[in-house]
């Protein structure tokens, strides 16, 4: 099962989450174990990819 990293946008902590692709595609929210926030985005190494329609 692949591991994904999620960055908490509230406290900045990175959490590793193991989930199958099927689970990931369901778009289940993740909860930060540190602060309890579910304001998390997937983290790709040093690059934070933010979904944006402003950029081409
Ligand atoms: Zn947090």
PDB file of the backbone (N, CA, C, O) and the ligand in Angstrom, with CONECT records:
HET     ZN  A 101       1
ATOM      1  N   UNK A   1       0.850  -1.191   0.000  1.00  0.00           N
ATOM      2  CA  UNK A   1       0.000   0.000   0.000  1.00  0.00           C
ATOM      3  C   UNK A   1       0.895   1.253   0.000  1.00  0.00           C
ATOM      4  O   UNK A   1       1.789   1.371   0.838  1.00  0.00           O
ATOM      5  N   UNK A   2       0.667   2.157  -0.903  1.00  0.00           N
ATOM      6  CA  UNK A   2       1.525   3.339  -0.970  1.00  0.00           C
ATOM      7  C   UNK A   2       1.315   4.277   0.203  1.00  0.00           C
ATOM      8  O   UNK A   2       0.269   4.292   0.852  1.00  0.00           O
ATOM      9  N   UNK A   3       2.333   5.039   0.439  1.00  0.00           N
ATOM     10  CA  UNK A   3       2.271   6.018   1.518  1.00  0.00           C
ATOM     11  C   UNK A   3       2.258   7.411   0.917  1.00  0.00           C
ATOM     12  O   UNK A   3       3.041   7.719   0.018  1.00  0.00           O
ATOM     13  N   UNK A   4       1.385   8.230   1.409  1.00  0.00           N
ATOM     14  CA  UNK A   4       1.301   9.612   0.945  1.00  0.00           C
ATOM     15  C   UNK A   4       1.603  10.528   2.117  1.00  0.00           C
ATOM     16  O   UNK A   4       1.358  10.196   3.276  1.00  0.00           O
ATOM     17  N   UNK A   5       2.138  11.682   1.781  1.00  0.00           N
ATOM     18  CA  UNK A   5       2.407  12.654   2.820  1.00  0.00           C
ATOM     19  C   UNK A   5       1.403  13.788   2.714  1.00  0.00           C
ATOM     20  O   UNK A   5       1.101  14.287   1.629  1.00  0.00           O
ATOM     21  N   UNK A   6       0.907  14.169   3.849  1.00  0.00           N
ATOM     22  CA  UNK A   6      -0.042  15.275   3.882  1.00  0.00           C
ATOM     23  C   UNK A   6       0.489  16.366   4.798  1.00  0.00           C
ATOM     24  O   UNK A   6       1.012  16.100   5.880  1.00  0.00           O
ATOM     25  N   UNK A   7       0.343  17.575   4.344  1.00  0.00           N
ATOM     26  CA  UNK A   7       0.793  18.727   5.119  1.00  0.00           C
ATOM     27  C   UNK A   7      -0.415  19.394   5.765  1.00  0.00           C
ATOM     28  O   UNK A   7      -1.398  19.719   5.099  1.00  0.00           O
ATOM     29  N   UNK A   8      -0.321  19.585   7.057  1.00  0.00           N
ATOM     30  CA  UNK A   8      -1.380  20.301   7.752  1.00  0.00           C
ATOM     31  C   UNK A   8      -1.194  21.786   7.511  1.00  0.00           C
ATOM     32  O   UNK A   8      -0.133  22.341   7.795  1.00  0.00           O
ATOM     33  N   UNK A   9      -2.203  22.414   7.001  1.00  0.00           N
ATOM     34  CA  UNK A   9      -2.090  23.842   6.700  1.00  0.00           C
ATOM     35  C   UNK A   9      -2.297  24.691   7.949  1.00  0.00           C
ATOM     36  O   UNK A   9      -2.075  25.902   7.932  1.00  0.00           O
ATOM     37  N   UNK A  10      -2.714  24.059   9.012  1.00  0.00           N
ATOM     38  CA  UNK A  10      -2.903  24.828  10.241  1.00  0.00           C
ATOM     39  C   UNK A  10      -1.637  24.853  11.095  1.00  0.00           C
ATOM     40  O   UNK A  10      -1.246  25.909  11.594  1.00  0.00           O
ATOM     41  N   UNK A  11      -0.995  23.697  11.266  1.00  0.00           N
ATOM     42  CA  UNK A  11       0.188  23.682  12.128  1.00  0.00           C
ATOM     43  C   UNK A  11       1.463  23.369  11.353  1.00  0.00           C
ATOM     44  O   UNK A  11       2.558  23.434  11.911  1.00  0.00           O
ATOM     45  N   UNK A  12       1.331  23.027  10.065  1.00  0.00           N
ATOM     46  CA  UNK A  12       2.523  22.818   9.232  1.00  0.00           C
ATOM     47  C   UNK A  12       3.177  21.464   9.407  1.00  0.00           C
ATOM     48  O   UNK A  12       4.260  21.226   8.872  1.00  0.00           O
ATOM     49  N   UNK A  13       2.545  20.583  10.139  1.00  0.00           N
ATOM     50  CA  UNK A  13       3.120  19.266  10.375  1.00  0.00           C
ATOM     51  C   UNK A  13       2.809  18.327   9.208  1.00  0.00           C
ATOM     52  O   UNK A  13       1.713  18.341   8.648  1.00  0.00           O
ATOM     53  N   UNK A  14       3.809  17.511   8.862  1.00  0.00           N
ATOM     54  CA  UNK A  14       3.619  16.552   7.774  1.00  0.00           C
ATOM     55  C   UNK A  14       3.314  15.188   8.370  1.00  0.00           C
ATOM     56  O   UNK A  14       4.007  14.714   9.270  1.00  0.00           O
ATOM     57  N   UNK A  15       2.273  14.575   7.852  1.00  0.00           N
ATOM     58  CA  UNK A  15       1.835  13.284   8.346  1.00  0.00           C
ATOM     59  C   UNK A  15       1.846  12.284   7.212  1.00  0.00           C
ATOM     60  O   UNK A  15       1.361  12.572   6.119  1.00  0.00           O
ATOM     61  N   UNK A  16       2.397  11.109   7.465  1.00  0.00           N
ATOM     62  CA  UNK A  16       2.369  10.059   6.460  1.00  0.00           C
ATOM     63  C   UNK A  16       1.101   9.254   6.618  1.00  0.00           C
ATOM     64  O   UNK A  16       0.748   8.829   7.718  1.00  0.00           O
ATOM     65  N   UNK A  17       0.425   9.050   5.512  1.00  0.00           N
ATOM     66  CA  UNK A  17      -0.822   8.299   5.529  1.00  0.00           C
ATOM     67  C   UNK A  17      -0.698   7.152   4.551  1.00  0.00           C
ATOM     68  O   UNK A  17      -0.341   7.349   3.389  1.00  0.00           O
ATOM     69  N   UNK A  18      -0.991   5.965   5.019  1.00  0.00           N
ATOM     70  CA  UNK A  18      -1.007   4.807   4.141  1.00  0.00           C
ATOM     71  C   UNK A  18      -2.427   4.566   3.685  1.00  0.00           C
ATOM     72  O   UNK A  18      -3.339   4.414   4.498  1.00  0.00           O
ATOM     73  N   UNK A  19      -2.605   4.532   2.386  1.00  0.00           N
ATOM     74  CA  UNK A  19      -3.941   4.269   1.876  1.00  0.00           C
ATOM     75  C   UNK A  19      -3.818   3.722   0.470  1.00  0.00           C
ATOM     76  O   UNK A  19      -2.861   4.015  -0.247  1.00  0.00           O
ATOM     77  N   UNK A  20      -4.776   2.944   0.096  1.00  0.00           N
ATOM     78  CA  UNK A  20      -4.789   2.420  -1.254  1.00  0.00           C
ATOM     79  C   UNK A  20      -5.245   3.517  -2.203  1.00  0.00           C
ATOM     80  O   UNK A  20      -5.837   4.517  -1.796  1.00  0.00           O
ATOM     81  N   UNK A  21      -4.953   3.300  -3.475  1.00  0.00           N
ATOM     82  CA  UNK A  21      -5.358   4.294  -4.469  1.00  0.00           C
ATOM     83  C   UNK A  21      -6.880   4.467  -4.459  1.00  0.00           C
ATOM     84  O   UNK A  21      -7.395   5.572  -4.628  1.00  0.00           O
ATOM     85  N   UNK A  22      -7.582   3.361  -4.259  1.00  0.00           N
ATOM     86  CA  UNK A  22      -9.045   3.431  -4.228  1.00  0.00           C
ATOM     87  C   UNK A  22      -9.518   4.312  -3.084  1.00  0.00           C
ATOM     88  O   UNK A  22     -10.446   5.106  -3.236  1.00  0.00           O
ATOM     89  N   UNK A  23      -8.867   4.161  -1.933  1.00  0.00           N
ATOM     90  CA  UNK A  23      -9.243   4.995  -0.791  1.00  0.00           C
ATOM     91  C   UNK A  23      -8.907   6.453  -1.060  1.00  0.00           C
ATOM     92  O   UNK A  23      -9.663   7.359  -0.710  1.00  0.00           O
ATOM     93  N   UNK A  24      -7.751   6.660  -1.694  1.00  0.00           N
ATOM     94  CA  UNK A  24      -7.323   8.015  -1.996  1.00  0.00           C
ATOM     95  C   UNK A  24      -8.310   8.696  -2.942  1.00  0.00           C
ATOM     96  O   UNK A  24      -8.646   9.869  -2.781  1.00  0.00           O
ATOM     97  N   UNK A  25      -8.761   7.927  -3.931  1.00  0.00           N
ATOM     98  CA  UNK A  25      -9.664   8.506  -4.927  1.00  0.00           C
ATOM     99  C   UNK A  25     -11.033   8.840  -4.363  1.00  0.00           C
ATOM    100  O   UNK A  25     -11.781   9.627  -4.942  1.00  0.00           O
ATOM    101  N   UNK A  26     -11.351   8.241  -3.240  1.00  0.00           N
ATOM    102  CA  UNK A  26     -12.609   8.608  -2.592  1.00  0.00           C
ATOM    103  C   UNK A  26     -12.527  10.000  -2.008  1.00  0.00           C
ATOM    104  O   UNK A  26     -13.542  10.620  -1.690  1.00  0.00           O
ATOM    105  N   UNK A  27     -11.290  10.488  -1.870  1.00  0.00           N
ATOM    106  CA  UNK A  27     -11.099  11.843  -1.365  1.00  0.00           C
ATOM    107  C   UNK A  27     -11.452  11.987   0.101  1.00  0.00           C
ATOM    108  O   UNK A  27     -11.945  13.025   0.543  1.00  0.00           O
ATOM    109  N   UNK A  28     -11.189  10.925   0.845  1.00  0.00           N
ATOM    110  CA  UNK A  28     -11.472  11.008   2.273  1.00  0.00           C
ATOM    111  C   UNK A  28     -10.573  12.038   2.922  1.00  0.00           C
ATOM    112  O   UNK A  28      -9.388  12.138   2.607  1.00  0.00           O
ATOM    113  N   UNK A  29     -11.135  12.780   3.805  1.00  0.00           N
ATOM    114  CA  UNK A  29     -10.350  13.787   4.492  1.00  0.00           C
ATOM    115  C   UNK A  29      -9.420  13.149   5.503  1.00  0.00           C
ATOM    116  O   UNK A  29      -9.693  12.064   6.018  1.00  0.00           O
ATOM    117  N   UNK A  30      -8.340  13.817   5.777  1.00  0.00           N
ATOM    118  CA  UNK A  30      -7.404  13.335   6.776  1.00  0.00           C
ATOM    119  C   UNK A  30      -7.371  14.311   7.929  1.00  0.00           C
ATOM    120  O   UNK A  30      -7.542  15.519   7.766  1.00  0.00           O
ATOM    121  N   UNK A  31      -7.151  13.757   9.077  1.00  0.00           N
ATOM    122  CA  UNK A  31      -7.116  14.594  10.267  1.00  0.00           C
ATOM    123  C   UNK A  31      -5.698  14.664  10.802  1.00  0.00           C
ATOM    124  O   UNK A  31      -5.026  13.644  10.952  1.00  0.00           O
ATOM    125  N   UNK A  32      -5.263  15.850  11.081  1.00  0.00           N
ATOM    126  CA  UNK A  32      -3.928  16.052  11.632  1.00  0.00           C
ATOM    127  C   UNK A  32      -3.867  15.470  13.039  1.00  0.00           C
ATOM    128  O   UNK A  32      -4.660  15.841  13.905  1.00  0.00           O
ATOM    129  N   UNK A  33      -2.916  14.550  13.265  1.00  0.00           N
ATOM    130  CA  UNK A  33      -2.806  13.958  14.610  1.00  0.00           C
ATOM    131  C   UNK A  33      -2.254  14.943  15.624  1.00  0.00           C
ATOM    132  O   UNK A  33      -2.350  14.732  16.833  1.00  0.00           O
ATOM    133  N   UNK A  34      -1.680  16.011  15.119  1.00  0.00           N
ATOM    134  CA  UNK A  34      -1.057  16.981  16.012  1.00  0.00           C
ATOM    135  C   UNK A  34      -2.047  18.010  16.551  1.00  0.00           C
ATOM    136  O   UNK A  34      -2.080  18.296  17.748  1.00  0.00           O
ATOM    137  N   UNK A  35      -2.857  18.565  15.637  1.00  0.00           N
ATOM    138  CA  UNK A  35      -3.759  19.632  16.079  1.00  0.00           C
ATOM    139  C   UNK A  35      -5.227  19.304  15.836  1.00  0.00           C
ATOM    140  O   UNK A  35      -6.111  20.053  16.253  1.00  0.00           O
ATOM    141  N   UNK A  36      -5.489  18.178  15.156  1.00  0.00           N
ATOM    142  CA  UNK A  36      -6.874  17.765  14.964  1.00  0.00           C
ATOM    143  C   UNK A  36      -7.553  18.426  13.783  1.00  0.00           C
ATOM    144  O   UNK A  36      -8.731  18.178  13.526  1.00  0.00           O
ATOM    145  N   UNK A  37      -6.826  19.262  13.063  1.00  0.00           N
ATOM    146  CA  UNK A  37      -7.408  19.932  11.911  1.00  0.00           C
ATOM    147  C   UNK A  37      -7.561  18.948  10.756  1.00  0.00           C
ATOM    148  O   UNK A  37      -6.774  18.011  10.625  1.00  0.00           O
ATOM    149  N   UNK A  38      -8.562  19.160   9.933  1.00  0.00           N
ATOM    150  CA  UNK A  38      -8.637  18.349   8.717  1.00  0.00           C
ATOM    151  C   UNK A  38      -8.327  19.206   7.496  1.00  0.00           C
ATOM    152  O   UNK A  38      -8.687  18.861   6.371  1.00  0.00           O
ATOM    153  N   UNK A  39      -7.669  20.300   7.731  1.00  0.00           N
ATOM    154  CA  UNK A  39      -7.252  21.196   6.651  1.00  0.00           C
ATOM    155  C   UNK A  39      -5.894  20.741   6.139  1.00  0.00           C
ATOM    156  O   UNK A  39      -4.878  21.408   6.339  1.00  0.00           O
ATOM    157  N   UNK A  40      -5.898  19.574   5.466  1.00  0.00           N
ATOM    158  CA  UNK A  40      -4.648  18.980   5.015  1.00  0.00           C
ATOM    159  C   UNK A  40      -4.599  18.879   3.509  1.00  0.00           C
ATOM    160  O   UNK A  40      -5.610  18.645   2.846  1.00  0.00           O
ATOM    161  N   UNK A  41      -3.387  19.062   2.977  1.00  0.00           N
ATOM    162  CA  UNK A  41      -3.188  18.922   1.542  1.00  0.00           C
ATOM    163  C   UNK A  41      -2.065  17.928   1.312  1.00  0.00           C
ATOM    164  O   UNK A  41      -1.194  17.750   2.163  1.00  0.00           O
ATOM    165  N   UNK A  42      -2.092  17.277   0.148  1.00  0.00           N
ATOM    166  CA  UNK A  42      -1.040  16.315  -0.137  1.00  0.00           C
ATOM    167  C   UNK A  42       0.267  17.049  -0.358  1.00  0.00           C
ATOM    168  O   UNK A  42       0.315  18.115  -0.972  1.00  0.00           O
ATOM    169  N   UNK A  43       1.316  16.452   0.155  1.00  0.00           N
ATOM    170  CA  UNK A  43       2.632  17.070   0.131  1.00  0.00           C
ATOM    171  C   UNK A  43       3.551  16.226  -0.736  1.00  0.00           C
ATOM    172  O   UNK A  43       3.674  15.019  -0.530  1.00  0.00           O
ATOM    173  N   UNK A  44       4.192  16.858  -1.702  1.00  0.00           N
ATOM    174  CA  UNK A  44       5.088  16.132  -2.602  1.00  0.00           C
ATOM    175  C   UNK A  44       6.509  16.629  -2.375  1.00  0.00           C
ATOM    176  O   UNK A  44       6.951  17.578  -3.023  1.00  0.00           O
ATOM    177  N   UNK A  45       7.215  15.996  -1.466  1.00  0.00           N
ATOM    178  CA  UNK A  45       8.593  16.391  -1.229  1.00  0.00           C
ATOM    179  C   UNK A  45       8.675  17.862  -0.892  1.00  0.00           C
ATOM    180  O   UNK A  45       8.028  18.331   0.044  1.00  0.00           O
ATOM    181  N   UNK A  46       9.472  18.593  -1.656  1.00  0.00           N
ATOM    182  CA  UNK A  46       9.655  20.005  -1.362  1.00  0.00           C
ATOM    183  C   UNK A  46       8.645  20.882  -2.069  1.00  0.00           C
ATOM    184  O   UNK A  46       8.619  22.097  -1.875  1.00  0.00           O
ATOM    185  N   UNK A  47       7.819  20.267  -2.882  1.00  0.00           N
ATOM    186  CA  UNK A  47       6.901  21.061  -3.684  1.00  0.00           C
ATOM    187  C   UNK A  47       5.477  20.900  -3.177  1.00  0.00           C
ATOM    188  O   UNK A  47       4.952  19.789  -3.098  1.00  0.00           O
ATOM    189  N   UNK A  48       4.886  21.983  -2.850  1.00  0.00           N
ATOM    190  CA  UNK A  48       3.485  21.928  -2.449  1.00  0.00           C
ATOM    191  C   UNK A  48       2.637  22.251  -3.679  1.00  0.00           C
ATOM    192  O   UNK A  48       2.712  23.342  -4.244  1.00  0.00           O
ATOM    193  N   UNK A  49       1.854  21.295  -4.062  1.00  0.00           N
ATOM    194  CA  UNK A  49       1.022  21.493  -5.237  1.00  0.00           C
ATOM    195  C   UNK A  49      -0.348  21.955  -4.782  1.00  0.00           C
ATOM    196  O   UNK A  49      -1.065  21.252  -4.070  1.00  0.00           O
ATOM    197  N   UNK A  50      -0.679  23.123  -5.203  1.00  0.00           N
ATOM    198  CA  UNK A  50      -1.981  23.670  -4.842  1.00  0.00           C
ATOM    199  C   UNK A  50      -2.832  23.735  -6.107  1.00  0.00           C
ATOM    200  O   UNK A  50      -2.462  24.372  -7.094  1.00  0.00           O
ATOM    201  N   UNK A  51      -3.942  23.082  -6.055  1.00  0.00           N
ATOM    202  CA  UNK A  51      -4.821  23.092  -7.204  1.00  0.00           C
ATOM    203  C   UNK A  51      -5.247  24.519  -7.511  1.00  0.00           C
ATOM    204  O   UNK A  51      -5.807  25.216  -6.664  1.00  0.00           O
ATOM    205  N   UNK A  52      -4.976  24.929  -8.717  1.00  0.00           N
ATOM    206  CA  UNK A  52      -5.295  26.298  -9.074  1.00  0.00           C
ATOM    207  C   UNK A  52      -5.735  26.358 -10.524  1.00  0.00           C
ATOM    208  O   UNK A  52      -5.152  25.710 -11.392  1.00  0.00           O
ATOM    209  N   UNK A  53      -6.750  27.129 -10.769  1.00  0.00           N
ATOM    210  CA  UNK A  53      -7.197  27.327 -12.145  1.00  0.00           C
ATOM    211  C   UNK A  53      -6.648  28.627 -12.696  1.00  0.00           C
ATOM    212  O   UNK A  53      -6.927  28.989 -13.840  1.00  0.00           O
ATOM    213  N   UNK A  54      -5.860  29.340 -11.879  1.00  0.00           N
ATOM    214  CA  UNK A  54      -5.342  30.624 -12.314  1.00  0.00           C
ATOM    215  C   UNK A  54      -4.128  30.481 -13.215  1.00  0.00           C
ATOM    216  O   UNK A  54      -3.854  31.339 -14.054  1.00  0.00           O
ATOM    217  N   UNK A  55      -3.400  29.377 -13.029  1.00  0.00           N
ATOM    218  CA  UNK A  55      -2.208  29.164 -13.820  1.00  0.00           C
ATOM    219  C   UNK A  55      -2.520  28.279 -15.004  1.00  0.00           C
ATOM    220  O   UNK A  55      -3.372  27.394 -14.921  1.00  0.00           O
ATOM    221  N   UNK A  56      -1.840  28.513 -16.094  1.00  0.00           N
ATOM    222  CA  UNK A  56      -2.086  27.701 -17.264  1.00  0.00           C
ATOM    223  C   UNK A  56      -1.350  26.386 -17.152  1.00  0.00           C
ATOM    224  O   UNK A  56      -1.434  25.553 -18.054  1.00  0.00           O
TER     225      UNK A  56
HETATM  226 ZN    ZN A 101      -2.108  20.241  12.362  1.00  0.00          ZN
END
